[in-house]
Amino acid sequence: MRKFVNATIAGATAVALTFGATSVANAGLSSEVGDNWNAGTDVVGTDIWGSSTKSDTELKDEDADWAANMRAITYAGIGAAVFTMIIAPAYNFLAYNNILPLPKW
């Protein structure tokens, strides 16, 4: 039981040190990205997601690069989610039921 406690303490220490260093590095990076994307520019939510949205060029003309970039990142996340929830399992089903041939690495 004593070895288990020691292993738990060592693991918790490693996790704390890892995430502590990560947050310090991330703070510098996010500040730099925020400066490059004009993060101080205010934008109304309907300009990005409303029924009459502004195009990316209109947002960038207003120095709201962050809004255009975050909309693009959101679309990329939606595409990744669709891939991982629909396409990848369908391929897995077809490949491992010998409907499609498995790749020969």
N, C-alpha and C positions, 0 to 999 in steps of 0.2 A: 504494500500500500504506500509505503514511503517513496518508492521509486516513481509511482504514478503521480504523486503530488509534486515531486521534483520535476518530472517531465511536463506537467501542466504549467508550472510556474515558468519553466524555460520557454515553453511555447507561447505563453501570454507575453513574456518579455520580448520575444522575437517579433511577434505581431505588433506590439506597441512601438518598437524601434522602427520597424518597416514603415508603418503608416505615419509615424511622426516625421520621418525624413521625406516621405512622399508629399505630405501636405505642405512642407516648406518649399519644396521644388515646384509644386503646383501653384503656389501663390505667386511666385515670380513669373511663371509662364502665363497665368491667367491675366495678370496685369499687363503684360506685353501684348497679348492677343486683344485685350480690351482697348488698348491704345490704338492698335492697328485697325480695329473694326469700328472705331468711333462709338464706343459703348456708352458715352455720356449723352448721346442724342436721344430725345424722347420720341416715341412713336405710339400712336393709338392702336389698340389691338385689332380694330376692324380694318386698319390699313394692311395688316398681314393676313388675317384669317376671315375677314368679314365677307359679306355678299358682294361688295364692290371693293376688291383689294387693289393695292397698287402693285405695279410690276417691279421686278428687281431693279431695273434701270431707274425707275422713279424713286425707289427707296435709296439707291446709291447716290442719286442726284441731290437728295436731301441730307446726305452724309449719315444715313442710317444703314451702314454696311452690315452691322450686326443683325438687323432684322432680316435682310435678304439671305445672309449666310445661315442663320438659324432655321429659316424656312426650308432651305436646301438640305440642311442636316436632318430636319424632321422627315422630309420626303425620303432621304436615304435610309433612315431608320425604319420607316414603313415598308420600304422595299426589302430590307433585311429581314424584317419580321415575317413578311409574306413568304419569303424564301425558306426560312427556317420552320415555319408552321405548315406549309403546304407542299412546296416543291421537294424539299429534302426528304420528308417522310414518304412521299409518293415514290420517289426514286428508290429509296431504301426498300420499300415493299416490292416494287417491280424487280429490283436486282436480286433480292434474296429469295424470291419465289421463282427464280429462273425464267422470268418473262423477258428481262433484258440481260445481256451478258455482262458479267462483272469485268471491270478493267483488269488487264494483266500487267501488273507493275513489274 
